């Protein structure tokens, strides 16, 4: 019986050390991006992205907790517009502020305070392509050791990327349907 317990303990120790080593090899910065072609001019797309009050029409995060408290402050849209939310444990609480806005793109300072803290950069890049605009949604931020541990089990690329894909598809539907 003691031999079995020692073997089980050794296997657990090897798995734990392997997980810790794998986490340590993850990059210090994470970045996830997705792109979609939208048949609309960059100015029209930028106007929707830089107005946080329109995000309820296309952002997948708005559906996570429809009852979350939303606060808008600063500029109505564009540079200086601020959006704060406080919801259930699935969406948490945080703040976004537009720090750059032009027909070429929108830059957002993203800070989450619950269920975990993070400070990331979000950027939407708008590149004309014929009668369409290629819209790239990017999120980048520091990868803490805790984040690296989580990423040994959960793919940020898949999780965040699928949310970006959904949001870009919603944005496409919204903008192409309202020509």
TABELPE-V266774 format. One record per pair of residues at least 4 apart in sequence whose C-alpha atoms are under 8 Angstrom apart, sorted by the first residue. I is the first residue (numbers start at 1). GAP is how many residues later the second one is. Records with the same first field share a line. If there is no record, write none. Layout:
BEGIN
I: GAP ; GAP
END
This chain:
BEGIN
1: 4
2: 4
3: 4
4: 4
5: 4
6: 4
7: 4
8: 4
9: 4
10: 4
11: 4
12: 4
13: 4
14: 4
15: 4
16: 4
17: 4
18: 4
19: 4 ; 130 ; 133
20: 4 ; 129
21: 4
22: 4 ; 130
23: 122 ; 125 ; 126 ; 128 ; 129
24: 121 ; 124
26: 122
27: 116
28: 114 ; 115 ; 116
29: 111 ; 112 ; 113 ; 114
30: 110 ; 111 ; 112 ; 113
31: 107 ; 108 ; 109 ; 110 ; 126
32: 106 ; 107 ; 108 ; 124 ; 125 ; 128 ; 129
33: 103 ; 104 ; 105 ; 106 ; 128 ; 131
34: 102 ; 103 ; 104 ; 127 ; 130 ; 131
35: 99 ; 100 ; 101 ; 102 ; 130 ; 133
36: 98 ; 99 ; 100 ; 129 ; 132 ; 133
37: 95 ; 96 ; 97 ; 98 ; 135
38: 94 ; 95 ; 96 ; 97 ; 134 ; 137 ; 138
39: 92 ; 93 ; 94 ; 133 ; 136 ; 137
40: 4 ; 5 ; 91 ; 92 ; 93 ; 135 ; 136 ; 139
41: 4 ; 87 ; 90 ; 91 ; 92
42: 4 ; 61 ; 62 ; 84 ; 85 ; 86 ; 91
43: 4 ; 59 ; 60
44: 4
45: 4 ; 58 ; 130
46: 4 ; 55 ; 56 ; 57 ; 58 ; 59 ; 60 ; 80
47: 4 ; 30 ; 31
48: 4 ; 6 ; 7
49: 5 ; 6 ; 57
50: 27 ; 28 ; 29 ; 31 ; 48 ; 51 ; 56
51: 4 ; 25 ; 26 ; 27 ; 30
52: 20 ; 25 ; 29 ; 30 ; 31
53: 19
54: 4
55: 4 ; 7
56: 6 ; 7
57: 113 ; 114 ; 117
58: 109 ; 110 ; 112 ; 113 ; 116
59: 4 ; 107 ; 108 ; 111 ; 112
60: 4 ; 103 ; 106 ; 107
61: 4 ; 30 ; 102
62: 4
64: 26 ; 27
65: 22 ; 23 ; 25 ; 26
67: 20
68: 17 ; 18 ; 19 ; 20
69: 16 ; 17 ; 18
70: 13 ; 14 ; 15 ; 16
71: 12 ; 13 ; 14
72: 9 ; 10 ; 11 ; 12
73: 8 ; 9 ; 10
74: 6 ; 7 ; 8
75: 4 ; 5 ; 6 ; 7
76: 5
77: 4
78: 20 ; 21 ; 22 ; 23
79: 18 ; 19 ; 20 ; 21 ; 22
80: 17 ; 18 ; 19
81: 16 ; 17
82: 13 ; 14 ; 15 ; 16
83: 12 ; 13 ; 14
84: 9 ; 10 ; 11 ; 12
85: 7 ; 8 ; 9 ; 10
86: 5 ; 6 ; 7 ; 8
87: 4 ; 5 ; 6
88: 4
89: 25 ; 26
91: 24
92: 20 ; 21 ; 22 ; 23
93: 19 ; 20 ; 21 ; 22
94: 16 ; 17 ; 18 ; 19 ; 20
95: 15 ; 16 ; 17
96: 12 ; 13 ; 14 ; 15
97: 11 ; 12 ; 13
98: 8 ; 9 ; 10 ; 11
99: 7 ; 8 ; 9 ; 10
100: 5 ; 6 ; 7 ; 8
101: 4 ; 5 ; 6
102: 4
103: 23
104: 21 ; 22 ; 23
105: 18 ; 19 ; 20 ; 21
106: 17 ; 18 ; 19
107: 14 ; 15 ; 16 ; 17
108: 13 ; 14 ; 15
109: 10 ; 11 ; 12 ; 13
110: 8 ; 9 ; 10 ; 11 ; 12
111: 6 ; 7 ; 8 ; 9
112: 4 ; 5 ; 6 ; 7
113: 4 ; 5
119: 22 ; 23
120: 19 ; 20 ; 21 ; 22
121: 18 ; 19 ; 20
122: 15 ; 16 ; 17 ; 18
123: 13 ; 14 ; 15 ; 16
124: 11 ; 12 ; 13 ; 14
125: 9 ; 10 ; 11 ; 12
126: 7 ; 8 ; 9 ; 10
127: 6 ; 7 ; 8
128: 4 ; 5 ; 6
129: 4 ; 5
135: 33
137: 27 ; 31
143: 4 ; 5
144: 4
145: 4
146: 4
147: 4
148: 4
149: 4
150: 4
151: 4 ; 5
154: 5
155: 4
156: 4 ; 5
157: 4 ; 5
158: 4
159: 4
160: 4
161: 4
162: 4
163: 4
164: 4
165: 4
166: 4
167: 4
168: 4
169: 4
170: 4
171: 4
172: 4
173: 4
174: 4
175: 4
END
